[in-house]
Amino acid sequence: MQFAIIADIHGNALALRAVLSEIDNLNNIDHIYCLGDMIGIGPESNEVLQMLFSRSDTSMITGNHDEAILALAKGQEYPKSHSHVKKHHQWLLDRMDKYFIRKLDQLPRTIKRNIEGYSILFIHYQIEYNKINEHISKDPFSSIVNPSIENLESLYNDKNEDLICFGHHHPLHYFIGQNTIYLNPGSLGCNDKPTAPYAIVTIKNNKIKVNNKEVPYDNSSFLKSYHKLRVPERDFILKVFHGNQI
């Protein structure tokens, strides 16, 4: 069994297209798991969601940006912790196809699978069990910790899966603990260089093997689109999430 892990696309259709093209050309990936934050930050929400929802081999969960935008769409309380990007989220929502809003609203927060005897959790980031059903306005996702095996074991101390796949924090995480493997492939759509990371997990012969990969692509037109489209908070986004590459 081989499956791909993608996370934090953040409205970057060029990066997603590059990764999906590589995955499809491999011709040996059984499934794709997408770990949330498909939208937010980048302006290509409809393009990204069209690619993902059109596939029969892809399972998705929601992230904090997806849920914050959904809160706006449904007239619900918006998270105060995201107030600095509320104008940006509203701008994205105003340009989203209503079909994709409905589809996003049907996605779960977590997926659990048992694959060849291994228990696997797919989650955007840690949510304690007693907060799993809390609305995004209550900030159910835990605070980000620096990547280390000690921090991740402490963060996910109420989970006991063999493999925990997550995103949210944009750098790559790959740590093997005593009982659990922690895997975050890194943000597919937000990087300070023109590459899109993802991971391939192979479960075979009673072993879990992880191959972290990066796909190069030309991101110049995507980065320029922030100014062309006058995306709110574009200067901040280009600096913090894309390393001022233009």
CORNORQUI-V665841 format. One record per helix or strand of 3 or more residues. SS is the DSSP state (2 for helix, 1 for strand). FROM is the first residue (numbers start at 1). LEN is the number of residues. Records with the same first field share a line. If there is no record, write none. Layout:
SS=FROM-LEN, FROM-LEN
//
This chain:
1=2-5, 31-4, 58-4, 110-6, 118-6, 163-3, 173-4, 181-4, 195-10, 207-10
2=13-14, 45-9, 64-10, 80-15, 98-8, 129-3, 136-3, 149-7, 220-9, 234-7
//
